[in-house]
């Protein structure tokens, strides 16, 4: 039968093995994370920058929503004025 000292020695061996395994896994994870971040910085981010640069001229040429809303209200008003003037012209022609 194993004595307390034997069990303690086995526990220490297991703990040492687990610690070494954890250190190896941590190192591999860190290396993988570094490779992924390098890939993102070198391959993905430049493509996003190009995409954003391509959208910049569109953003500059598009009218702002507030401006479009104001123009729509103005067009509605102008339509009603033109309609009223057209009716006045029709009434004046009938009066002649």
C-alpha positions, 0 to 999 in steps of 0.5 A: 500500500502507498504511504502518505509520502508516496501519494504526496510525491505522485501529487507533486508529479501530477501538479508539475505535469499539469503546470507544464501543460498549461504553460505550453497551451498558454504559449500556443494560444498566445502565438495563435493570437499573435498570428491572427492579429497580424493577419487582421492588421495586414490583410483585413484592415487595409481592405476595410480602409479601401472600402471606406475610401470608396464610400467617401465620395458617395457620402460627399455627394449624398444630400443630408436627410434634413436638407432632403426633408426641407426640399420636399416640404418646399416642393409641396408648397410650390405645387400648391402655389402653382395649382392656385395660380393655374386656377386663377389663370383659368378663372381669368380666361373664363372672365374674358 
